[in-house]
């Protein structure tokens, strides 16, 4: 145990007396006979620190468990939380594992935590160190302050989600995301949104296919939150089904596996659309030949001639799905370089009646 030598003594009611000459009175320490100012213990700070142990009952070593797969820390009762190194959340977790800081029933003296600070350690050392400064009343009216270092040993332990990821058939809910187009511009945009917002957290595994991806989740709730995120960023429809795996007739408990098929609209940004007549009238009587301006949870279109804009809701699209007339894929476009230009003057023929 490492301790600092800076010990402080605080007197609640120091005995201060003044002699006839106006100088402060001093007394001798009852142990080493050093002249000191009067205090309730009549002992100098060095002797008082040698006679009293401020850190008694406080552990200076503890263990923390971290999951190597997801880098989360074990809290209590099977709960795992994500914390960065040398963060406030991790320090709060470490302090809860130090025994003796909290007052227990039957203990008269109370330990007061004054300060806590991180001590740098090597990242690969699997050790965390915190310098604690505490105060404790050793005698009536006398409080000692002392600093010491608590060392935490980091142990590896798999969380429940990571354990389930290595078991065969451990998933409970499957989300199949599909977009049936030749190019994947909207799907690539969706992947960036998933990574940016961390919507794939809690997913056991991910499989990639030609027209989409499969996300495996350990329970139905996490899959539902992932589908809710998809509904907020892309126009889509969901088809759900479930399969009975096993049942217990005595306890009336059944085990199901859920499958959710998410199909994304088959249009992308800059595609040329020819809208159905009924749909064009419902969005402000816009021209039927429009361009896709951008894709969100709705399809935003614009008339390239008049500049009129419109919004196609996801439900309206799936009631009467349509395919783009021209897809703005790079394989379908040709790049031109303009080398020069000539002014064009239009001559109009005016009638003789109008001139006269």
Order of alpha helices (4+ residues) and beta strands (2+ residues): beta-beta-beta-alpha-beta-beta-beta-alpha-beta-beta-beta-alpha-beta-alpha-beta-beta-alpha-beta-beta-beta-alpha-beta-beta-beta-alpha-alpha
